[in-house]
Amino acid sequence: MTTSPDASGLEAVLADIRACRACLGQLPHTPRPVVRVFPETRLLICGQAPGRRVHESGLPFTDPSGDRLRDWMGVDYETFYADHRLGVAAQAFCYPGTASKGGDYPPPRRCAELWRPQLLAELPGVELTLLVGGYAQVWALGDRAKVNMTETVRAWRDYAPDILPLPHPSWRNTAWLKRNPWFEAEVLPYLRERVRGILGG
């Protein structure tokens, strides 16, 4: 994979990511990397991997999970996609497919190992990274992650102010949200305050 020598660093990395077919033949469909970041990005949303609807649309979080995430953040649909200070770069950029028992397969580590260090190096303006879901948290935090996603999110103060772990906003986590009311009471106000600070600055 090559890029134009006069392309900026970020443009070059994004071009290579979008042209990547490293998992061709290993997925039940043609790879379609989905990533949306800009030189102005200050808040980076790092989810796990695109779902089926995102694979089809080519835009991150164009699904019910995206609706819930935007509600958590306190931003509307238009702002989410129009404001370049918001960026989305999942741990894996392609839809991994749906498992036979329901839900998507885990994001392949190969994608993160291949692309994330290069991409993050070209985003020096990021002030806050949202780690959405357990896989993203384990990848980004390593030994700093707690025993499971719940405990990692519960310890969100340990990672502030540059990282905020969140549960995945999937409908499958509705029961988790009911069992853990502290998330809505403690974490969401902090998240919305940070988002307002970043987008208002």
C-alpha positions, 0 to 999 in steps of 0.5 A: 500500500502506497500513498502520494509523497505530498500527502499529509501524514494523517491523509496518508494513513487514512488513505492506507486504512481505507485501502486495507484488505488485510482481512480479505478472505477471513471475513464473511464479506469484503472488507470496508474500513470505516474511520472518521477523523480529522486534523481538528479532532480533539475528542476521539471515540474508540469503539470496538468495530463497526456493526452491520449497519455501519458496514452498509452506510460507511459512517460510524454509529449510524445505528441505535447504538449511535443514537444512545451514544449521542444521547450520552454525550449530549450532542445531536446527529448533525453535530456528531457528523459535522463537527470535525472536533469529534472523531471516530476510530474503532479498535478494528475498522471493518465489520467482523461479522455476526456470530451464530449465537447472536452478536458480532464477533470480537474485533480482530487484534490484527487491525489494531496492531496494524493501524492504531499506532500510526493513526494515533500518532497523527492525532496530537490534538486529541484531549479526550478518548472515549473507550467504548466497550470492553475490547477497546478498554483492554486494548488501550489500557492494557494492565491498567484495565480492571478485571472486567468492563464494569469495574473499568468503567466504575474506576473512570476517575483513575483514567481522567482527564484524557481517557473515559471508559464507557460501556457499549451503548448497544441495546444488549446493555440496557439491563446493565444500565439498569443494574448500574445506576451510578453510571447515569448519575456519575459518569454521564454528567462528567462526559457531557461536561467534557463534551461541552468544554471541547466543543465550546472551546 
